[in-house]
Amino acid sequence: MKHIHKYRRINIASKGKEKYNVFKCMEPDCNHYLPQENLIIGRKSICFSCGNSFIVKTKNFAKAVCEDCKGHSLESKVEDILKDIGVI
């Protein structure tokens, strides 16, 4: 099954052991994961917020979020949509 992965950082270490983080694809039928955090940079991922694909530029995230969605509050997104449709 070929698709763009939707990455999320997860810890797969046993309880009481040192953390072992990997990036796992969260698509239902996919068992792909990246065992080394540095391998995520430059990969294409689906954004958890908007659903668009983007190139990952950092390994410092829990869920993959694109630059357009990063740091935007729900309130500002609603305001942008209302402006687009001419309500405000």
N, C-alpha and C positions, 0 to 999 in steps of 0.2 A: 504494500500500500504506500504510494508516494504522496506525500503531503508536506506542508510547512509545519514544523513543530511548534508547540506552545509550551515554552519552558517555564519551569518553576523550580526553585531551589528546595531540596529536601535533604534531611539528615538520615542516612541509612545505617548509622552505627548502632550496635547493640546497646541496651540500657547499661549505664555505668561506664561505657567506653568513651574515648575521646571522639568529638564530632567528626563525621565523615560526610561532608556535603557533596551532593551531585546535582546536576541540572537534569530533570526528567521531563519528558514530553507528557502533557496532561490530556492529550487526545485519548478518547476512550479505548480505541483498539491499537494503541501504539505502546510498545515497551521500550522505546529508545531512551537512553540517558547518556550524559557526558560525565565520565568518571573524574575528570580533572577540571576544576573551575576555570582555568585559563583557556580551555578550549571553546568556551561559549562566545568569546569576543570574535566578531566578524560573521557569526552565524545569523541566518534569517529566522525570525520567530514571529508568532502571532501575538499581538498586543492583547492583554487580558481586559483592557478598558474598552477599546474601540473595535477590536477584531481585525484591524489592518495588519499587514505584514511589515516588518522593519528589520534593519540590521542591528544586532546587539553591539553596543559600544562599551559596555562595562559588565563586570561580574558581580556588582554590588546591588543585587535586588533579590526579593523573595519571589515575585511574579514578574514576568517580562511585561514591561510597559513602554510604549514608544515615546519619543521626545515630545510629540504633540500633546500627549495625555499626561505626561509626568508633571506633577506640581499643579495641575489644574483642578480646582474644586468642582464639585457637582453644580454648585450655584453658578459659577462662571460658564460652565458648559450649557446650562439651561438658558442663561442670558444670551449666549451666542446663538443658540437655536432660535430663540424668540426674535432676535434681531434679523436673522436670516429669513424668517417667514413674515417679517414686517409687523409684528405685534408691538414691538417697542422701537 
